[in-house]
Structures are given as structure tokens and as C-alpha cells.
Amino acid sequence: MNWKAALVGLFGGVSVVGAQDSHFDGFKWREKETDHFLIRAHGTSHDPASKLAEKIWTVCVDALPGLTPDFEKNEFETPSGSKGAKEAPFRFCIYLVDSGADFRELVKIDAGRNGWDANSVRLTHQVGNYVDPNARYTVYCKGDPMQSAGGDRDVSAIVAHSTGSSLLRGRARSAKIPFWMQAGFGYYVEHMIFDLCRVHYLDFEAYYEAQKAEIKKGETLGADEDWPSVLRKMCKDENRCSLGDVLTAQILTLSPKESGYIFALTYFLVRDDAAKAKYQKLVAMLRDGDTVNEASLLETYGYADAAALEAEWYEWMESRAFK
């Protein structure tokens, strides 16, 4: 199943709610703790979050080791400077509901305290998931979000993608993290866990149908394709996105190709320990209130210009290291 990520929480305003244990008063939750997560379920099981949570943590903390004191010592702070928990340790919350009716009630609560407009609320109802603007929790509907009845859809991909990108946002303490960093890190987490990227910010099938004459065989991305293999072929055929294309990609004009190269750039930027150390510097810049743009990216990674980065990036994509 293809999943779409809700954009409300990813790019919404900053909430003013307090500690992690009181996000939704009035709802009764069955709780399950892991080392770094608190999973709350209403009318459904804790799966798949209970099986995925610590796998997500392992991928994220490998790239962002600063998450450990943020959680274990409760050094986590929202972009507005509030603590995520009343006392250590901080645990990221994952909320699961089975019915569209319950999901819409949660959306109503968050829309009220975050000031979401009618279009944002409507989009969130349609996609059936969203993230807290302050990166303290994610919310998923396992049933059809547009129906009142319950259900048990497989939300594994969106749990991995959105939780991973939320942990990045939490580490950055920034409401202004670039889209390519959020989406790319979510794709990276998905790939490391499933070897697939199934969360799409647009309808890939509809896009390819409209562009049929322009798509080469073996160069289509989807929920069941091995993205590194497809992107390797695209890169070798010089069907590429520039660094500038990726850094300025926008949701409303996004293409499958740009989605793939957003993933590929992120993977390249965390491909080994040395690269991860530089990626952590980018996140630290956001944490300090600075902007991550092309100039700061090139300086952090030691490239003289975009062409120098692209040459090494494309060479890596065409190699077997990209897998």
C-alpha cells in the first residue's frame, strides 16, 4: 500500500502543550513502554509500533547520537524551549487509534491548539496520520480515516517514516527544518528497516500515467521497487536532479524523480561515520537557530561548489555502495 505523509504537523506552527503524558485529555489509552517510546493505543493493538519503535531508534541514533542525552537525560526541548517530559527520561509518544471517528477527534484537539486551517484539517483527515509540530508524538489511524468504523490497515511504513523524521526534527529543535531533510531522513529510516520506501508525498502512479511518454523502462519508482537500483540506472543514464533541484524541492511541484534524489542525497550525506559527523553539524546549525542552505551544506562537507559535491554524489549513486 502506498502511504502519504500528513504535512500539517511537518510544517505547522508550534504548540504550547506541556509534558508528554497529557497530549489528549479525555481519551483512555492502553500504554506500552519501550526503552525510548511510549506507545498508546485506543481500540486497537500496539502493533506495528511496538515491533518497530526501537528499530527506528537504532537507525536514528546511529546518525544522530545526540538523541541519547535528549531522551535519557530529558534534554529534549521543543522549538519554543519547553521540556518534552516532566522528568527523565523523555519518551517519544506514538498514538494509534482504529477508527476514523476517534482520529478526527484527535485532529480536532490538535487543530485547536496549533491553529490549523480548514484545508490542513481536511488533508489530515484524508491521509490518516500526522506529527506533533513540537516533535513529541505522532498519531496514526489504522482504520479508514474518512469512515467512523474501525480497521486494521498496515501502517508500518508511515510509522517508520514519520517517527524517523520527527526524531530528526526533535534533535534539531527547529520548526524550520528544510523539507528535503525531513522527507529524506524519513525515506532513509524506511529504507534501512524495510529496504523499501513506501511513503509518498504525491500519487506516483497518477504522475507516471500522465507522463507515460517521457518515462524510460526501469526508471519508475514505487512502493515495491528497490529505490537504489532504480536510481542507479537513472543516474547512469544521466537522468539526474541537481543539488539545487533537491534543496529547493517543494511539495506542490514534487515529482517521483525528485523524491528519489531527496532520498539518495540524504543517504549520501550519512553514508559512513565521517559523513554522519558532518550531518550532525548540519543538525547542530538548525539547533542553534541557523539556516541549512546550499552554501552551508557545501561548507560543512568541504566542497568548493555544487559541481564538486554532485560529482562525488553521482559516482557514489552509480556504485554498489548505494544499496
N, C-alpha and C positions, 0 to 999 in steps of 0.2 A: 504493500500500500504506500502511495506517495503521501507525504505529510507536508503541510505548510506551517511555518512558524508564525505565531502571532507577533505582530510588530508593535503592538501597543506598549507592552512592558519594555521592549528593547529600546524604544526611542521616546518613551513618555517622560513625564515630569517626575519630580522627586516627592516621595510620600513622606508623611510625618508620623507614621505609626511607630510605636515603641518596640518592645522586645519580641523575640522570635516566638514566644509562646502565646501570643494573643492577636494573631492576624485576623481571625474570623470568629468573633464572639457570637454565640448563639448556635454554632454548629457543634455537633458531637462527633469526635474523631476517635478512631482506633489507631493507637500510636505504636510505631516500631522504631527503635533506635538502632543505628549502626554507629561506627566509630565517629563519623563526621556528618551524619544526616539524621534528621527526624522525619520519618515518613508518616503522613497522616492520611487515613482512608475513611471515606464516608460512603457506605452502601456498596463497597467493593473490597477486593483484596489489596494487599500492599504490592503485589506484582504489577509491572515488572521492576518497579523502583527498588524493591528490596534486593533483587538479584543484580541490579546494575549500579547502584549508588557507589559502592566502594571501587568498582572498576572505573567509573568516571573519575573518582578522586585520584586513583593511581595515575591515570593519564594526565590529569590536570596538574597534580603536584610535581610530576616529573618535569613539566615545562615551567611551572610556577612554584618553586619551593617555598616562597614566602607565604603561601596559603597555610602552612603548618602553624606558625605562630598566630596568624589571623584567627584560626579556629581553636587551637588548643589553649592559647593564652587569651582568647577573646579580644585580640587586637583588631578584629574586623570593625570597620566603620562604614556607614553609608556615605554617599556623596555630600550629604548635609552635615556629617560629623556625628551622627547618632550611633550608639552601640547596637550591634545586632542581637545581643543577649544580655540579660541582667547580670550574669556571672559566667565564668569559664566552665566548660568550653562552649564556644558558639557552634551550633549545628545548623546547616542549611536545611530548610524545610521543603519537602515535596508533598504536594496535596493531590490526592486522587479522589474523584467522585465518579459515580457510574451513570448519572442521569443528566440530561440537558437542563432540566429544571433546577437542580442543585447548582450546576455550573453557572447558570445565568444569575443565580442569587449571589454567588461569589464575585462574578463580574460586576454586578450592581454595587457591591460593597467597595470594590477597588476603584470603580469608575468614580464613585462619590468622593473618596478620599484623595484620588490622584487627578481629578478634573478631566477625565477622558471625555471627548466629544462623542456625539451620536455615531459618527462614522467609525470611530475607533471601537466603540462598543459593538457595533454591528459586525465588524471584521472579526473581533474576538469571539463572538457567538458562532460565527461560521467556521473558524479554524479549530475551536475547541481546546485551546491552550493559551497560556500567557505567562509572562515572567514579571515578578515584582520589580518596579523601577529602581528599587534600592538593593536589588540583588540578594535578597534574603530568602526567597522562596520561588517556586514555580507551581503552576496549577494546571492539571490535566483532566479532561473529561474522557472517560473510557467508553461512554455511550455516544450516540449521535447527539452532538451539542444543540442541534436545532429541534430535537424531539424531547418530550418530557420523560419518556420511558428510559430505563437503564440499558446498559450494554456492556460489552467486554472487548472493545477493539484493542489491537496490539499497539500500544503507544511507546514501544521500546525506542524507536528511532528518535522521536521528538523528545523523550526524556533525556536521552544521551546528549542530543544536540543543544537543547535549551538549557539544561543544567550545566553543561560544559561552558557554554558562552556566558552564563550567569556567574559562574565561579571566576571567569576572567574579569568580568565587569566588577565583581566584588573586590578582587585583588587590586584593580585599577582605581577603585573608589571614584569612578568618573561616570557621569551621565552623558558625556560627550565622546565616548569611545567610538572610533570610526566604524562604519558598517562592515567594511571588509575584514576588520579584526574580529568583530563579533561573529559574523557568519563563518569566516574562515576557521576560527577556533572551534566553533560548533561542528563544522564538517570534519575537522581533524580528529576530534574526540569520537565522532561516529565511526570514522574510518579505522581508527586504532582499535575499536571494540568489535565492530561488525565486518570490517573490510568492505563496507558499503556506505554510500551517502544517500539517504532516502528522504531527507527533509529539504524541500524545495520552496523557494520564495516566489515561484511562478509556476504555471502549468507547463511543464516541459513538453508533454505530448501535443498540446494545442499549439505551442510555439513551433515545433518541428513540422506539424501538419501545415501550418501557414507558410513555412519557409522551405517546403519539401525540395524544390528545385535547387536550392543552394547548399544542401547538406550532403556531404560525402559519406559513402558507405563506411561504417566502422567508426564514425566520428560523432555519434549521438550519445549523450549522457542520459542516464535514467536511474531509477531506483534499484535495478538489478544488474547494472553494468559495473565492471571493475574500473573505477574512475582513473586510476593511474595508467592503465593500459590504453584507454581511450585517449586520454590527454597526451600520452607519449606519442601516439600516432599523429594526433593533431599538431603537436609541436614539431615533429619531424617533417610534416607536410607544410610547415610554416603557417599553419592556421592558428595564430597566436593572439594573445592580448598583451598589450604593452603594460609596463609597470603603471603608467599613468591611467590606463583604462581600468585597472584593478582598484587603484587607490581612490578613484572618483566614481566607481560604480554606484548606481542609485537603484533602489528597489523598483521604482515605477518603470524604468527602462532596462532592467536587468535581463540578460539572456542566459540560456544554459551554458554557453561558452564562457561568459564572464563568471558564472557560478563556479565552473570547473577551475578556472585560473585563480579565483579567490582562494579556493581550497589548495591549489598547487603552490601558490605563493606562501601561504601560511605554513604548509608542510616544509617548504624550503627554508623558511625562517626559523624553524625549530628542528631541523634535520639531524643535528648532533649536539653534543654538550656545548661546544663553543658557540653555535648558533643560538641555542637556548639561553645562554648567558646574555647575549645581545638582545634577544627578545624580551628578557626580563628588564633590561634597561629601558626599552620602549614602554613597558607597562609602568615602570617607575616614573617615567616622564608624565604619563597620564595621572598617576597618583599624586604627583607634585603640582598638578594643575596646568601642565604644558600641553601642547598640541603635537600629535603624531601626524606628520605630513611627509611628502616625498623627500624634502631636504633633511629632516631629522632622521628618517629611515636610512637614507644613504650615509649620513654621517655616523650613525650608530653602528652600521655594518661595515663601514670602512670603504665604501665605493666612491669613486671620483664623480660618477654621474650615473644616470639611469641605464645607459647603454652597457656600462660595465656590470651592473647587477643583472641585467637581462641576459647577458652573455653567459654568466655562470648559472643563472636560474634555468635557462633553457637547456643548457648542457646537462644539468642535473635531471631535469624532467625527461630527457631522452635516454638517460642511463637506467640501469636496473636497480639503482639505489632508490628510485621513486617507485615504490610498490606498496 
